[in-house]
Amino acid sequence: MPELPEVETTMRGLAPFVVGQRLALARAYRPNLRFAIPQDFQQAMQGQVVERLERRAKYLLWHLSNRRVMLMHLGMSGRLRINPNEPLAKHDHLQWQTQAGDDIRFHDPRRFGFVDLFDLENQERHPSLAKLGPEPLGPDFTARGLASALSGRKAPIKSLLLDQRIVAGLGNIYVCEALFMARIHPSRSGAGLTNKDCQALWAALREVLERAIAAGGSSLRDFRQVDGNLGYFAHQWQVYGREDQPCPRCQTPVERLQQSGRSSFLCPACQR
């Protein structure tokens, strides 16, 4: 499922085509994806100018000139296609066209993505957004704040970092990579981390996310950038998906363990 870098990459690729543009067409070709598509989807969007795009955690927000906001989650297989230069494909479920002539389609074979519409003044109260923690690349995310959020928490640090109420937008890939970079074992309790650990983890999270965004995210099965290109950060993974391969620091074989139904990848020698 796309994580923060993939959604950020999608937003940056989409912005030149829609920001400041009036939507000449907005159309849904089925009544639902993961959830029902808002009944006023076409009425709320068609004819409006997209004033700006925003990413919040793993969500993409389209801010419209009528003070409505469309929230989009890409789901497991969803992606935006820009000017695909072909007839509507089987899994192109949503479509927008701008007055400038650009064609944007939401393609989602598994239909785990979703969209919602709400008034701008209700953004902070929206159920998907209301309880999110700070953005890991934003000014509100600090090493001191991270240490405070983890204080007294006995759960494994891996699980805590995946809790969107503590830090917004993190997923399995980038948490594994950041914990390796910070030399922290994913099974350590949040309360067991020192201030020095939290400083190293804070820096590692920011670095791995910035590097992933620069590489266009990570393409596993379905994710592609809006121009159709793959995301190339997978070529830089240090431990994720590298079970039994040598650790790039010490050559110890990388291990995989299950935590809450998810695979964690780590170096048992480097991460303590």
C-alpha positions in Angstrom: 0.0 0.0 0.0 1.4 3.4 -0.9 3.1 5.2 2.0 4.0 8.8 2.6 6.7 9.0 -0.1 4.4 7.5 -2.8 1.6 9.9 -2.0 4.0 12.9 -1.9 5.4 11.8 -5.3 1.9 11.5 -6.7 1.0 15.0 -5.4 4.1 16.6 -6.9 3.5 14.9 -10.2 -0.1 15.9 -10.4 0.2 19.5 -9.3 1.4 21.0 -12.6 -1.6 19.6 -14.4 -4.4 20.6 -12.0 -3.4 23.4 -9.6 -4.9 26.6 -10.9 -6.9 24.7 -13.5 -10.7 24.6 -13.9 -12.2 21.1 -14.1 -14.3 20.8 -17.2 -15.3 17.3 -16.3 -15.5 15.2 -13.2 -17.0 11.8 -13.5 -17.3 8.5 -11.5 -17.9 5.3 -13.5 -19.0 3.2 -10.6 -21.0 3.9 -7.4 -18.3 2.7 -5.0 -14.6 1.9 -4.4 -13.8 0.8 -0.9 -16.6 3.0 0.2 -19.4 4.7 -1.7 -18.4 7.6 -4.0 -20.1 10.8 -2.8 -23.3 11.3 -4.6 -22.4 15.0 -5.3 -19.0 14.0 -6.8 -19.7 15.5 -10.2 -21.7 18.5 -9.0 -19.1 19.5 -6.3 -16.1 19.2 -8.6 -17.1 20.0 -12.2 -16.6 23.6 -13.0 -14.4 24.3 -10.0 -10.8 25.5 -9.9 -8.3 23.3 -8.1 -6.7 25.9 -5.9 -4.0 23.7 -4.3 -3.1 20.1 -3.5 -2.0 19.0 -0.1 -0.8 15.7 1.3 -1.7 14.8 4.9 -0.3 11.5 6.0 -1.2 9.0 3.3 -4.1 11.1 2.0 -4.1 13.5 -1.0 -6.4 16.5 -0.6 -7.7 18.5 -3.6 -8.8 22.0 -2.4 -11.5 23.5 -4.7 -12.6 27.0 -5.3 -16.0 26.3 -3.8 -14.3 25.6 -0.5 -14.9 21.9 -0.8 -12.1 19.4 -0.4 -11.8 16.0 -2.0 -9.9 13.5 0.1 -8.3 10.6 -1.8 -6.6 7.5 -0.6 -4.8 5.4 -3.2 -5.5 2.1 -1.5 -3.5 -1.0 -2.4 -3.4 -0.7 -6.2 -4.7 2.8 -6.9 -2.8 5.4 -8.9 -3.4 8.5 -10.9 -2.8 8.4 -14.7 -2.1 11.6 -16.5 -3.0 11.9 -20.2 -2.9 8.1 -20.9 -3.6 8.6 -24.6 -5.9 5.6 -24.8 -9.6 4.9 -24.3 -10.9 4.5 -20.8 -9.5 1.4 -19.3 -11.4 -1.3 -17.4 -10.2 -0.1 -14.0 -10.3 3.7 -14.7 -13.0 4.4 -12.1 -12.8 8.2 -11.8 -11.9 10.8 -14.4 -11.3 14.5 -14.5 -10.5 16.7 -17.4 -9.3 20.3 -17.2 -10.1 23.2 -19.4 -6.5 23.1 -20.5 -7.2 19.7 -22.0 -5.4 17.4 -19.6 -7.0 14.0 -18.7 -6.6 12.6 -15.2 -7.8 9.1 -14.3 -7.9 7.2 -11.0 -7.0 3.6 -11.9 -7.6 1.0 -9.1 -7.9 -2.7 -10.0 -8.5 -3.9 -6.4 -10.8 -0.9 -5.5 -9.2 -0.5 -2.1 -8.9 3.3 -2.7 -11.5 5.8 -1.8 -12.5 9.4 -2.2 -14.6 11.7 0.0 -15.8 15.3 -0.2 -16.2 17.7 2.7 -16.4 21.4 3.5 -13.0 23.1 4.1 -14.0 24.2 7.6 -14.6 20.5 8.6 -11.1 19.3 7.5 -9.7 19.0 11.0 -12.8 17.0 12.1 -12.9 14.6 9.3 -12.7 11.0 10.6 -9.7 10.1 8.5 -7.7 13.2 9.6 -8.9 14.1 13.1 -6.6 11.9 15.1 -3.4 12.0 12.9 -0.1 12.8 14.6 2.5 15.2 13.3 3.9 15.0 9.8 7.4 13.4 10.0 8.8 16.0 7.6 7.1 19.0 9.2 8.2 21.4 11.8 5.9 19.9 14.5 7.8 16.6 14.5 10.8 16.9 16.8 13.1 14.4 18.5 11.8 15.8 21.9 8.2 15.3 20.8 8.9 11.8 19.6 10.5 10.9 23.0 7.5 12.3 24.8 5.1 10.3 22.7 7.0 7.1 23.3 7.5 7.7 27.1 5.9 5.0 29.1 4.8 3.0 26.1 5.6 -0.7 26.4 4.6 -1.7 22.9 7.4 -2.5 20.4 8.8 0.6 18.7 7.9 -0.8 15.3 4.2 -1.0 16.2 4.3 2.5 17.8 5.7 4.1 14.7 3.0 2.5 12.6 0.4 4.1 14.9 -0.8 7.1 12.8 -1.7 9.0 16.1 2.0 9.1 17.0 3.5 10.0 13.6 1.4 10.4 10.4 2.0 8.6 7.2 4.6 6.0 8.1 4.3 2.5 6.8 6.1 -0.8 7.1 8.9 -0.2 4.5 10.1 3.1 5.8 9.8 2.2 9.4 12.0 -0.9 8.8 14.6 1.2 7.0 14.6 4.0 9.6 15.0 1.5 12.5 18.0 0.0 10.7 19.5 3.4 10.0 19.1 4.3 13.7 20.4 0.9 14.9 17.3 0.2 16.9 15.7 -3.3 17.1 12.0 -3.2 16.1 11.0 -5.3 19.2 12.4 -2.8 21.7 9.7 -1.1 23.7 9.0 2.6 23.1 9.7 3.3 26.8 13.1 1.6 26.5 14.4 4.2 24.0 16.8 6.8 25.4 16.8 10.4 24.3 19.9 9.6 22.2 17.9 6.8 20.5 15.0 9.1 19.8 17.3 11.7 18.3 18.8 9.0 16.0 15.4 7.7 15.1 14.0 11.1 14.4 16.9 11.9 12.1 16.7 8.5 10.4 12.9 8.8 9.7 13.4 12.2 8.0 16.4 11.0 6.0 14.8 7.8 4.7 11.6 9.7 3.7 13.4 12.4 1.9 15.6 9.9 0.1 12.5 7.9 -0.9 10.7 11.0 -2.2 13.7 12.0 -4.3 13.7 8.5 -5.8 10.0 8.6 -6.7 8.9 6.3 -3.9 9.0 2.5 -3.9 7.2 0.4 -6.6 6.2 -3.1 -5.3 3.3 -4.5 -7.3 1.2 -1.6 -8.5 2.6 1.8 -7.6 3.7 4.0 -10.5 4.2 7.7 -10.6 1.7 9.8 -12.5 3.9 9.7 -15.7 3.9 5.9 -15.6 7.4 5.5 -14.3 8.3 3.2 -11.4 9.5 4.5 -8.1 13.2 3.5 -7.6 13.7 3.7 -3.9 13.5 -0.1 -3.7 17.0 -0.2 -5.1 18.2 1.6 -2.0 16.6 -0.7 0.6 19.1 -1.7 3.2 17.0 -4.4 5.0 13.4 -4.4 3.8 12.7 -7.5 1.7 16.4 -8.6 2.0 16.0 -11.7 4.3 19.2 -13.8 4.4 21.1 -11.3 2.4 24.2 -9.7 4.0 23.7 -6.5 6.1 25.3 -3.7 4.2 27.1 -2.6 7.3 28.4 -5.8 8.9 27.6 -8.6 6.5 25.4 -10.5 9.0 22.4 -12.1 7.3 19.3 -10.0 7.5 16.5 -11.5 9.5 12.7 -11.4 9.2 10.3 -11.6 12.1 6.6 -11.3 12.3 5.1 -8.4 14.4 1.4 -8.0 14.5 1.0 -9.8 11.3 3.6 -7.8 9.4 7.1 -8.7 8.4 10.0 -6.8 10.0 13.4 -6.9 8.5 16.5 -6.2 10.6 20.2 -6.9 11.2 20.4 -8.8 14.4 24.0 -7.6 14.9 23.5 -3.9 14.2 20.1 -3.3 15.7 19.9 -3.6 19.5 
